[in-house]
Amino acid sequence: MPLVSFKPTKARLVIEDGKDSVLVMKVAVAKGETVELAGGGRLEALSGVLRIRERKASSRANGAIGSLVFIDESGRGTNYAPAKFQINLGMAAEKFEPLLRVALSGRLPNKFFVDAGERVSAHETRGLSYGLRRDGRTKIWDTTTFRSLPVTNFAMILPIEVPEPRENGGGNGNGGNGYAHAPAPIEHIPMESMATNAQVAELVDDLLVFQSETRNTLYAMVAIVGVVVVLTLVFGLVLLFR
C-alpha cells in the first residue's frame, strides 16, 4: 500500500464542551514526495488540512482510522476556491495526549505518514497506487473515481528536546551533594559557521583551478629554461667553429 508523507506548517486546537477535542494542522506534501493526480496536476502543488480527533473508543470503521479526501476547485471570480486536500484521523486518547502536549508547547510534528487506498489484496490497492514513468515509479491518485480514500494506518514523528545538564551551586567542585558535576556540554556551533556542500564544492574547485594554474606556470618556466639552455649551446657551438 502506498505510503505518503506530509509536513505540518501550522496548527490550532479546537475545544468544544461536550465534544472531542480536535487538533487542526495546515499541511503540505513532504519535500521529495510526489503524487500525481488523475485529474491533472500533483498533490504537492495543493495545500491541505489535517484534522486529528481524539478517539475515545478503539473501534474502526471497515478497518480504517480516517480518510484522505480530494476537494476539487469551485466557484469563479471572488468566490473561486482552489483545489485542496483534507486528512481526517482518529487517534486514541493515550496517543493524542503527547501530541497535544507537543502542540501546546509551540512545536509541530517533524513529519507524518499515512497509508491510504482501498486494499484489494496484500500487494494491490485501488484509488492510490503506483505507476511507471520515464523517471521511474511514482504514486498516482485516481481522484476521478476515488475522491475519498480510507486511511488504514499512520505514523508521526514528534520532536524531542533534551535539556542540557546544569551545574548545581556549592563548593568542593561537586555541587555540595556528594556527586561530581557532569562534564560541561560541548559548545554548540552555529549552523551558519558550518561549510555547506556548495561551499565545499566551491573550495575544491578553487583548489583545482589553483593547482592547474600552478602546473601551467611550472611547465612554462621549464620550457623557458629549456629554450635558454638550447640557445646557449647553439651560441657556444657557433663560437667554437669560428
C-alpha atoms as an extended CHARMM CRD file, in Angstrom:
* protein
*
       242  EXT
         1         1  MET       CA              0.0000000000        0.0000000000        0.0000000000  PROA      1               0.0000000000
         2         2  PRO       CA              1.4700000000        3.4110000000       -0.9560000000  PROA      2               0.0000000000
         3         3  LEU       CA              2.7890000000        5.4590000000        1.9390000000  PROA      3               0.0000000000
         4         4  VAL       CA              2.5020000000        9.2460000000        1.5690000000  PROA      4               0.0000000000
         5         5  SER       CA              4.4820000000       11.6650000000        3.7520000000  PROA      5               0.0000000000
         6         6  PHE       CA              3.3830000000       15.1430000000        4.8160000000  PROA      6               0.0000000000
         7         7  LYS       CA              4.8930000000       18.1170000000        6.6540000000  PROA      7               0.0000000000
         8         8  PRO       CA              2.8110000000       20.2370000000        9.1000000000  PROA      8               0.0000000000
         9         9  THR       CA              3.2600000000       24.0190000000        8.8770000000  PROA      9               0.0000000000
        10        10  LYS       CA              0.6590000000       25.4820000000       11.2590000000  PROA      10              0.0000000000
        11        11  ALA       CA             -1.6520000000       24.1760000000       13.9750000000  PROA      11              0.0000000000
        12        12  ARG       CA             -4.6030000000       25.1440000000       16.1270000000  PROA      12              0.0000000000
        13        13  LEU       CA             -6.6370000000       23.3430000000       18.7740000000  PROA      13              0.0000000000
        14        14  VAL       CA            -10.4320000000       23.2450000000       18.7450000000  PROA      14              0.0000000000
        15        15  ILE       CA            -12.0450000000       22.5400000000       22.1360000000  PROA      15              0.0000000000
        16        16  GLU       CA            -15.8120000000       22.4020000000       22.4430000000  PROA      16              0.0000000000
        17        17  ASP       CA            -17.8040000000       21.4440000000       25.5080000000  PROA      17              0.0000000000
        18        18  GLY       CA            -19.3720000000       18.0170000000       25.1950000000  PROA      18              0.0000000000
        19        19  LYS       CA            -17.3570000000       17.0910000000       22.1050000000  PROA      19              0.0000000000
        20        20  ASP       CA            -13.9930000000       15.5210000000       21.3870000000  PROA      20              0.0000000000
        21        21  SER       CA            -11.0190000000       17.8500000000       21.0730000000  PROA      21              0.0000000000
        22        22  VAL       CA             -9.7070000000       18.3310000000       17.5400000000  PROA      22              0.0000000000
        23        23  LEU       CA             -6.1720000000       19.3040000000       16.5640000000  PROA      23              0.0000000000
        24        24  VAL       CA             -6.1550000000       21.0170000000       13.1740000000  PROA      24              0.0000000000
        25        25  MET       CA             -2.9250000000       21.4260000000       11.1840000000  PROA      25              0.0000000000
        26        26  LYS       CA             -2.1560000000       23.0500000000        7.8850000000  PROA      26              0.0000000000
        27        27  VAL       CA             -0.0250000000       20.5480000000        5.9800000000  PROA      27              0.0000000000
        28        28  ALA       CA              1.8380000000       20.1300000000        2.7080000000  PROA      28              0.0000000000
        29        29  VAL       CA              3.2750000000       17.1230000000        0.9410000000  PROA      29              0.0000000000
        30        30  ALA       CA              6.7680000000       16.4820000000        2.3210000000  PROA      30              0.0000000000
        31        31  LYS       CA              9.7920000000       17.5290000000        0.3020000000  PROA      31              0.0000000000
        32        32  GLY       CA             10.8420000000       14.8550000000       -2.1730000000  PROA      32              0.0000000000
        33        33  GLU       CA              7.3850000000       13.2390000000       -2.2180000000  PROA      33              0.0000000000
        34        34  THR       CA              5.4350000000       13.1210000000       -5.4880000000  PROA      34              0.0000000000
        35        35  VAL       CA              1.8200000000       12.0660000000       -6.0550000000  PROA      35              0.0000000000
        36        36  GLU       CA              0.2390000000       12.5140000000       -9.4800000000  PROA      36              0.0000000000
        37        37  LEU       CA             -3.4810000000       13.2850000000       -9.7130000000  PROA      37              0.0000000000
        38        38  ALA       CA             -5.5330000000       11.5100000000      -12.3480000000  PROA      38              0.0000000000
        39        39  GLY       CA             -7.4690000000       14.7070000000      -12.9910000000  PROA      39              0.0000000000
        40        40  GLY       CA             -4.2340000000       16.5960000000      -13.6880000000  PROA      40              0.0000000000
        41        41  GLY       CA             -1.5530000000       18.2150000000      -11.5470000000  PROA      41              0.0000000000
        42        42  ARG       CA              0.2390000000       16.9280000000       -8.4810000000  PROA      42              0.0000000000
        43        43  LEU       CA             -0.7260000000       16.6590000000       -4.8380000000  PROA      43              0.0000000000
        44        44  GLU       CA              2.3870000000       18.5610000000       -3.7230000000  PROA      44              0.0000000000
        45        45  ALA       CA              1.0820000000       21.6430000000       -5.5560000000  PROA      45              0.0000000000
        46        46  LEU       CA             -2.0180000000       21.7580000000       -3.3060000000  PROA      46              0.0000000000
        47        47  SER       CA             -2.4610000000       22.9420000000        0.2580000000  PROA      47              0.0000000000
        48        48  GLY       CA             -4.0320000000       20.6040000000        2.7690000000  PROA      48              0.0000000000
        49        49  VAL       CA             -5.5420000000       20.3440000000        6.2290000000  PROA      49              0.0000000000
        50        50  LEU       CA             -5.0490000000       17.5770000000        8.7870000000  PROA      50              0.0000000000
        51        51  ARG       CA             -7.7920000000       17.0800000000       11.3880000000  PROA      51              0.0000000000
        52        52  ILE       CA             -6.9140000000       14.7500000000       14.2760000000  PROA      52              0.0000000000
        53        53  ARG       CA             -9.7960000000       13.9210000000       16.5850000000  PROA      53              0.0000000000
        54        54  GLU       CA             -9.2980000000       12.2880000000       19.9500000000  PROA      54              0.0000000000
        55        55  ARG       CA            -10.9360000000        8.8820000000       19.6500000000  PROA      55              0.0000000000
        56        56  LYS       CA            -12.4950000000        7.6490000000       22.8690000000  PROA      56              0.0000000000
        57        57  ALA       CA            -13.2740000000        4.1600000000       21.5800000000  PROA      57              0.0000000000
        58        58  SER       CA            -10.8290000000        1.8550000000       19.8290000000  PROA      58              0.0000000000
        59        59  SER       CA            -13.2800000000        0.7110000000       17.1580000000  PROA      59              0.0000000000
        60        60  ARG       CA            -12.5390000000        1.1770000000       13.4670000000  PROA      60              0.0000000000
        61        61  ALA       CA            -14.9460000000        1.5660000000       10.5770000000  PROA      61              0.0000000000
        62        62  ASN       CA            -14.1090000000       -1.1150000000        7.9840000000  PROA      62              0.0000000000
        63        63  GLY       CA            -10.5280000000       -1.2260000000        9.2540000000  PROA      63              0.0000000000
        64        64  ALA       CA             -9.9990000000        2.4960000000        8.5660000000  PROA      64              0.0000000000
        65        65  ILE       CA             -8.9680000000        5.1330000000       11.0990000000  PROA      65              0.0000000000
        66        66  GLY       CA             -9.6280000000        8.1000000000        8.8400000000  PROA      66              0.0000000000
        67        67  SER       CA             -9.7650000000        9.3580000000        5.2710000000  PROA      67              0.0000000000
        68        68  LEU       CA             -7.7680000000       11.2720000000        2.6740000000  PROA      68              0.0000000000
        69        69  VAL       CA            -10.1510000000       13.4930000000        0.6820000000  PROA      69              0.0000000000
        70        70  PHE       CA             -9.5750000000       15.4470000000       -2.5310000000  PROA      70              0.0000000000
        71        71  ILE       CA            -11.6170000000       18.6540000000       -2.8100000000  PROA      71              0.0000000000
        72        72  ASP       CA            -11.8280000000       19.9950000000       -6.3440000000  PROA      72              0.0000000000
        73        73  GLU       CA            -11.7010000000       23.6900000000       -7.1930000000  PROA      73              0.0000000000
        74        74  SER       CA            -15.0060000000       25.5450000000       -7.0830000000  PROA      74              0.0000000000
        75        75  GLY       CA            -16.5690000000       28.9370000000       -7.7640000000  PROA      75              0.0000000000
        76        76  ARG       CA            -15.4660000000       31.7580000000      -10.0160000000  PROA      76              0.0000000000
        77        77  GLY       CA            -14.1420000000       35.2520000000       -9.5850000000  PROA      77              0.0000000000
        78        78  THR       CA            -14.1430000000       36.3770000000       -5.9690000000  PROA      78              0.0000000000
        79        79  ASN       CA            -15.8020000000       33.0860000000       -4.9370000000  PROA      79              0.0000000000
        80        80  TYR       CA            -13.0950000000       30.9450000000       -6.5300000000  PROA      80              0.0000000000
        81        81  ALA       CA            -11.5920000000       28.2920000000       -4.2510000000  PROA      81              0.0000000000
        82        82  PRO       CA             -8.5670000000       26.3160000000       -5.4860000000  PROA      82              0.0000000000
        83        83  ALA       CA             -8.3390000000       22.5510000000       -5.2090000000  PROA      83              0.0000000000
        84        84  LYS       CA             -7.0760000000       21.1830000000       -1.8890000000  PROA      84              0.0000000000
        85        85  PHE       CA             -6.9970000000       18.0210000000        0.1880000000  PROA      85              0.0000000000
        86        86  GLN       CA             -8.0100000000       17.0800000000        3.7120000000  PROA      86              0.0000000000
        87        87  ILE       CA             -6.8520000000       14.2910000000        6.0090000000  PROA      87              0.0000000000
        88        88  ASN       CA             -9.1810000000       13.1520000000        8.7950000000  PROA      88              0.0000000000
        89        89  LEU       CA             -7.7580000000       10.9060000000       11.5050000000  PROA      89              0.0000000000
        90        90  GLY       CA             -8.9700000000        9.4370000000       14.7520000000  PROA      90              0.0000000000
        91        91  MET       CA             -6.3130000000        8.9400000000       17.4210000000  PROA      91              0.0000000000
        92        92  ALA       CA             -6.5490000000        7.0110000000       20.6770000000  PROA      92              0.0000000000
        93        93  ALA       CA             -6.5490000000        9.1680000000       23.8080000000  PROA      93              0.0000000000
        94        94  GLU       CA             -3.2030000000        7.8170000000       25.1080000000  PROA      94              0.0000000000
        95        95  LYS       CA             -1.5210000000        8.8420000000       21.8480000000  PROA      95              0.0000000000
        96        96  PHE       CA             -3.4630000000       12.0610000000       21.3780000000  PROA      96              0.0000000000
        97        97  GLU       CA             -2.2460000000       13.3900000000       24.7530000000  PROA      97              0.0000000000
        98        98  PRO       CA              1.5160000000       13.5430000000       23.9310000000  PROA      98              0.0000000000
        99        99  LEU       CA              0.7050000000       15.0460000000       20.5400000000  PROA      99              0.0000000000
       100       100  LEU       CA             -1.3980000000       17.6810000000       22.2640000000  PROA      100             0.0000000000
       101       101  ARG       CA              1.4390000000       18.4870000000       24.7050000000  PROA      101             0.0000000000
       102       102  VAL       CA              3.8380000000       18.9870000000       21.8050000000  PROA      102             0.0000000000
       103       103  ALA       CA              1.3680000000       21.2840000000       20.0350000000  PROA      103             0.0000000000
       104       104  LEU       CA              0.6790000000       23.3320000000       23.1720000000  PROA      104             0.0000000000
       105       105  SER       CA              4.4230000000       23.8180000000       23.6660000000  PROA      105             0.0000000000
       106       106  GLY       CA              4.5300000000       25.6210000000       20.3280000000  PROA      106             0.0000000000
       107       107  ARG       CA              6.0750000000       22.8060000000       18.3230000000  PROA      107             0.0000000000
       108       108  LEU       CA              4.8480000000       20.7230000000       15.4040000000  PROA      108             0.0000000000
       109       109  PRO       CA              5.4760000000       17.1270000000       14.3780000000  PROA      109             0.0000000000
       110       110  ASN       CA              8.5000000000       16.8530000000       12.1230000000  PROA      110             0.0000000000
       111       111  LYS       CA              6.6800000000       14.6720000000        9.6150000000  PROA      111             0.0000000000
       112       112  PHE       CA              3.8670000000       12.1480000000        9.4140000000  PROA      112             0.0000000000
       113       113  PHE       CA              2.9550000000        9.3150000000        7.0490000000  PROA      113             0.0000000000
       114       114  VAL       CA             -0.3870000000        7.8040000000        6.0460000000  PROA      114             0.0000000000
       115       115  ASP       CA             -1.3550000000        4.5350000000        4.3800000000  PROA      115             0.0000000000
       116       116  ALA       CA             -4.2550000000        5.3220000000        2.0560000000  PROA      116             0.0000000000
       117       117  GLY       CA             -6.2530000000        3.4530000000       -0.5700000000  PROA      117             0.0000000000
       118       118  GLU       CA             -8.7550000000        0.6400000000       -0.8180000000  PROA      118             0.0000000000
       119       119  ARG       CA             -6.9510000000       -2.6290000000       -0.2960000000  PROA      119             0.0000000000
       120       120  VAL       CA             -7.6920000000       -5.2720000000       -2.9270000000  PROA      120             0.0000000000
       121       121  SER       CA             -5.0300000000       -7.7690000000       -1.9160000000  PROA      121             0.0000000000
       122       122  ALA       CA             -1.8430000000       -7.8850000000        0.1020000000  PROA      122             0.0000000000
       123       123  HSD       CA              0.0510000000       -6.1600000000       -2.7200000000  PROA      123             0.0000000000
       124       124  GLU       CA             -2.6360000000       -4.1680000000       -4.5330000000  PROA      124             0.0000000000
       125       125  THR       CA             -4.7530000000       -1.1310000000       -3.7150000000  PROA      125             0.0000000000
       126       126  ARG       CA             -7.3180000000        0.9390000000       -5.5700000000  PROA      126             0.0000000000
       127       127  GLY       CA             -7.5420000000        4.7020000000       -5.6450000000  PROA      127             0.0000000000
       128       128  LEU       CA             -3.9180000000        5.2810000000       -4.7330000000  PROA      128             0.0000000000
       129       129  SER       CA             -1.4070000000        3.0550000000       -6.4920000000  PROA      129             0.0000000000
       130       130  TYR       CA              1.9490000000        3.0260000000       -8.2490000000  PROA      130             0.0000000000
       131       131  GLY       CA              2.5640000000        3.7560000000      -11.9210000000  PROA      131             0.0000000000
       132       132  LEU       CA              5.6220000000        3.6410000000      -14.1630000000  PROA      132             0.0000000000
       133       133  ARG       CA              7.0110000000        6.7900000000      -15.7270000000  PROA      133             0.0000000000
       134       134  ARG       CA             10.1970000000        7.6290000000      -17.6120000000  PROA      134             0.0000000000
       135       135  ASP       CA             11.9590000000        8.6500000000      -14.4190000000  PROA      135             0.0000000000
       136       136  GLY       CA             10.8010000000        5.5480000000      -12.5300000000  PROA      136             0.0000000000
       137       137  ARG       CA              7.8860000000        4.5010000000      -10.3750000000  PROA      137             0.0000000000
       138       138  THR       CA              5.5460000000        7.1540000000       -8.9830000000  PROA      138             0.0000000000
       139       139  LYS       CA              2.3510000000        7.2980000000       -6.9050000000  PROA      139             0.0000000000
       140       140  ILE       CA             -0.9300000000        8.0520000000       -8.6770000000  PROA      140             0.0000000000
       141       141  TRP       CA             -4.1840000000        9.0720000000       -7.0100000000  PROA      141             0.0000000000
       142       142  ASP       CA             -7.2720000000        8.3620000000       -9.0950000000  PROA      142             0.0000000000
       143       143  THR       CA             -9.1160000000       11.4830000000       -7.9830000000  PROA      143             0.0000000000
       144       144  THR       CA            -11.7080000000       10.9990000000      -10.7300000000  PROA      144             0.0000000000
       145       145  THR       CA            -13.1290000000        7.7710000000       -9.2790000000  PROA      145             0.0000000000
       146       146  PHE       CA            -11.8120000000        7.8350000000       -5.7000000000  PROA      146             0.0000000000
       147       147  ARG       CA            -12.0880000000       11.3330000000       -4.2770000000  PROA      147             0.0000000000
       148       148  SER       CA            -12.0680000000        9.9010000000       -0.7510000000  PROA      148             0.0000000000
       149       149  LEU       CA             -9.5720000000        7.2200000000        0.2620000000  PROA      149             0.0000000000
       150       150  PRO       CA             -9.6610000000        5.2600000000        3.5220000000  PROA      150             0.0000000000
       151       151  VAL       CA             -6.6080000000        5.6880000000        5.7620000000  PROA      151             0.0000000000
       152       152  THR       CA             -5.7480000000        2.3990000000        7.4450000000  PROA      152             0.0000000000
       153       153  ASN       CA             -2.5990000000        3.4210000000        9.2930000000  PROA      153             0.0000000000
       154       154  PHE       CA             -0.3780000000        6.3860000000       10.0430000000  PROA      154             0.0000000000
       155       155  ALA       CA              2.9240000000        7.2060000000       11.7170000000  PROA      155             0.0000000000
       156       156  MET       CA              4.0100000000       10.5220000000       13.1950000000  PROA      156             0.0000000000
       157       157  ILE       CA              7.4600000000       11.8120000000       14.1830000000  PROA      157             0.0000000000
       158       158  LEU       CA              7.3480000000       14.1300000000       17.1880000000  PROA      158             0.0000000000
       159       159  PRO       CA             10.2180000000       16.4600000000       18.1870000000  PROA      159             0.0000000000
       160       160  ILE       CA             12.0000000000       15.7530000000       21.4750000000  PROA      160             0.0000000000
       161       161  GLU       CA             14.1880000000       18.3290000000       23.2070000000  PROA      161             0.0000000000
       162       162  VAL       CA             16.8730000000       17.0230000000       25.5500000000  PROA      162             0.0000000000
       163       163  PRO       CA             17.7710000000       19.6810000000       28.1800000000  PROA      163             0.0000000000
       164       164  GLU       CA             21.4370000000       20.3920000000       28.7610000000  PROA      164             0.0000000000
       165       165  PRO       CA             22.8110000000       19.4580000000       32.2170000000  PROA      165             0.0000000000
       166       166  ARG       CA             23.2050000000       22.3760000000       34.6260000000  PROA      166             0.0000000000
       167       167  GLU       CA             25.7950000000       22.7170000000       37.3500000000  PROA      167             0.0000000000
       168       168  ASN       CA             24.4410000000       22.9780000000       40.9050000000  PROA      168             0.0000000000
       169       169  GLY       CA             25.8150000000       25.6470000000       43.2190000000  PROA      169             0.0000000000
       170       170  GLY       CA             28.1070000000       24.6460000000       46.0820000000  PROA      170             0.0000000000
       171       171  GLY       CA             31.7340000000       24.1060000000       46.9620000000  PROA      171             0.0000000000
       172       172  ASN       CA             34.2090000000       21.2470000000       46.6680000000  PROA      172             0.0000000000
       173       173  GLY       CA             33.5820000000       21.0870000000       42.9570000000  PROA      173             0.0000000000
       174       174  ASN       CA             30.7660000000       18.6010000000       43.4000000000  PROA      174             0.0000000000
       175       175  GLY       CA             27.7590000000       20.8770000000       43.8110000000  PROA      175             0.0000000000
       176       176  GLY       CA             27.6470000000       20.2180000000       47.5600000000  PROA      176             0.0000000000
       177       177  ASN       CA             25.6910000000       16.9880000000       47.0930000000  PROA      177             0.0000000000
       178       178  GLY       CA             28.4830000000       14.4210000000       47.0680000000  PROA      178             0.0000000000
       179       179  TYR       CA             28.2610000000       13.8700000000       43.3350000000  PROA      179             0.0000000000
       180       180  ALA       CA             30.7140000000       15.0580000000       40.7400000000  PROA      180             0.0000000000
       181       181  HSD       CA             29.4680000000       17.5410000000       38.1950000000  PROA      181             0.0000000000
       182       182  ALA       CA             28.6350000000       16.2660000000       34.7630000000  PROA      182             0.0000000000
       183       183  PRO       CA             31.1650000000       17.3800000000       32.1330000000  PROA      183             0.0000000000
       184       184  ALA       CA             30.4350000000       20.7390000000       30.6220000000  PROA      184             0.0000000000
       185       185  PRO       CA             28.3400000000       20.4600000000       27.4740000000  PROA      185             0.0000000000
       186       186  ILE       CA             30.1310000000       20.9090000000       24.2010000000  PROA      186             0.0000000000
       187       187  GLU       CA             29.5990000000       24.3770000000       22.8510000000  PROA      187             0.0000000000
       188       188  HSD       CA             27.1090000000       24.3860000000       20.0190000000  PROA      188             0.0000000000
       189       189  ILE       CA             28.4880000000       25.6890000000       16.7530000000  PROA      189             0.0000000000
       190       190  PRO       CA             26.0300000000       27.8840000000       14.8380000000  PROA      190             0.0000000000
       191       191  MET       CA             24.8440000000       26.2470000000       11.6650000000  PROA      191             0.0000000000
       192       192  GLU       CA             25.8370000000       29.3290000000        9.6960000000  PROA      192             0.0000000000
       193       193  SER       CA             29.5030000000       28.6990000000       10.5390000000  PROA      193             0.0000000000
       194       194  MET       CA             29.4800000000       25.1870000000        9.1060000000  PROA      194             0.0000000000
       195       195  ALA       CA             30.5570000000       24.8110000000        5.4950000000  PROA      195             0.0000000000
       196       196  THR       CA             27.7430000000       23.6800000000        3.2370000000  PROA      196             0.0000000000
       197       197  ASN       CA             28.1710000000       21.1980000000        0.4090000000  PROA      197             0.0000000000
       198       198  ALA       CA             28.1090000000       24.0700000000       -2.0730000000  PROA      198             0.0000000000
       199       199  GLN       CA             30.8540000000       25.9090000000       -0.2000000000  PROA      199             0.0000000000
       200       200  VAL       CA             33.0000000000       22.7650000000       -0.0170000000  PROA      200             0.0000000000
       201       201  ALA       CA             32.4990000000       22.1530000000       -3.7310000000  PROA      201             0.0000000000
       202       202  GLU       CA             33.4390000000       25.7680000000       -4.4730000000  PROA      202             0.0000000000
       203       203  LEU       CA             36.5800000000       25.4590000000       -2.3340000000  PROA      203             0.0000000000
       204       204  VAL       CA             37.5970000000       22.2350000000       -4.0860000000  PROA      204             0.0000000000
       205       205  ASP       CA             37.0200000000       23.9160000000       -7.4490000000  PROA      205             0.0000000000
       206       206  ASP       CA             39.2260000000       26.8500000000       -6.4170000000  PROA      206             0.0000000000
       207       207  LEU       CA             41.9490000000       24.4460000000       -5.3080000000  PROA      207             0.0000000000
       208       208  LEU       CA             41.7900000000       22.5830000000       -8.6140000000  PROA      208             0.0000000000
       209       209  VAL       CA             41.9960000000       25.8510000000      -10.5460000000  PROA      209             0.0000000000
       210       210  PHE       CA             44.9610000000       26.9660000000       -8.4370000000  PROA      210             0.0000000000
       211       211  GLN       CA             46.6410000000       23.5950000000       -8.9510000000  PROA      211             0.0000000000
       212       212  SER       CA             46.0560000000       23.8010000000      -12.7080000000  PROA      212             0.0000000000
       213       213  GLU       CA             47.4090000000       27.3560000000      -12.9120000000  PROA      213             0.0000000000
       214       214  THR       CA             50.4620000000       26.4050000000      -10.8230000000  PROA      214             0.0000000000
       215       215  ARG       CA             51.1520000000       23.4070000000      -13.0410000000  PROA      215             0.0000000000
       216       216  ASN       CA             50.8390000000       25.5010000000      -16.2110000000  PROA      216             0.0000000000
       217       217  THR       CA             53.1900000000       28.1280000000      -14.7520000000  PROA      217             0.0000000000
       218       218  LEU       CA             55.7390000000       25.4320000000      -13.8800000000  PROA      218             0.0000000000
       219       219  TYR       CA             55.5630000000       23.9980000000      -17.3880000000  PROA      219             0.0000000000
       220       220  ALA       CA             56.1120000000       27.4740000000      -18.8510000000  PROA      220             0.0000000000
       221       221  MET       CA             59.1460000000       28.0830000000      -16.6530000000  PROA      221             0.0000000000
       222       222  VAL       CA             60.6350000000       24.7040000000      -17.5970000000  PROA      222             0.0000000000
       223       223  ALA       CA             60.0660000000       25.4860000000      -21.2770000000  PROA      223             0.0000000000
       224       224  ILE       CA             61.7520000000       28.8840000000      -20.9540000000  PROA      224             0.0000000000
       225       225  VAL       CA             64.7380000000       27.3350000000      -19.1740000000  PROA      225             0.0000000000
       226       226  GLY       CA             64.9760000000       24.6880000000      -21.9090000000  PROA      226             0.0000000000
       227       227  VAL       CA             64.9390000000       27.3030000000      -24.6380000000  PROA      227             0.0000000000
       228       228  VAL       CA             67.6710000000       29.3030000000      -22.8650000000  PROA      228             0.0000000000
       229       229  VAL       CA             69.8340000000       26.1710000000      -22.4970000000  PROA      229             0.0000000000
       230       230  VAL       CA             69.4100000000       25.2830000000      -26.1920000000  PROA      230             0.0000000000
       231       231  LEU       CA             70.2470000000       28.8340000000      -27.2790000000  PROA      231             0.0000000000
       232       232  THR       CA             73.3250000000       28.8080000000      -25.0430000000  PROA      232             0.0000000000
       233       233  LEU       CA             74.5240000000       25.5350000000      -26.5710000000  PROA      233             0.0000000000
       234       234  VAL       CA             73.9460000000       26.8070000000      -30.1070000000  PROA      234             0.0000000000
       235       235  PHE       CA             75.7870000000       30.0610000000      -29.3650000000  PROA      235             0.0000000000
       236       236  GLY       CA             78.6900000000       28.0880000000      -27.8410000000  PROA      236             0.0000000000
       237       237  LEU       CA             78.9440000000       25.8260000000      -30.9120000000  PROA      237             0.0000000000
       238       238  VAL       CA             78.9460000000       28.8240000000      -33.2250000000  PROA      238             0.0000000000
       239       239  LEU       CA             81.8250000000       30.3940000000      -31.3010000000  PROA      239             0.0000000000
       240       240  LEU       CA             83.6880000000       27.0600000000      -31.2660000000  PROA      240             0.0000000000
       241       241  PHE       CA             83.6300000000       26.5650000000      -35.0580000000  PROA      241             0.0000000000
       242       242  ARG       CA             84.5180000000       30.1660000000      -35.9850000000  PROA      242             0.0000000000
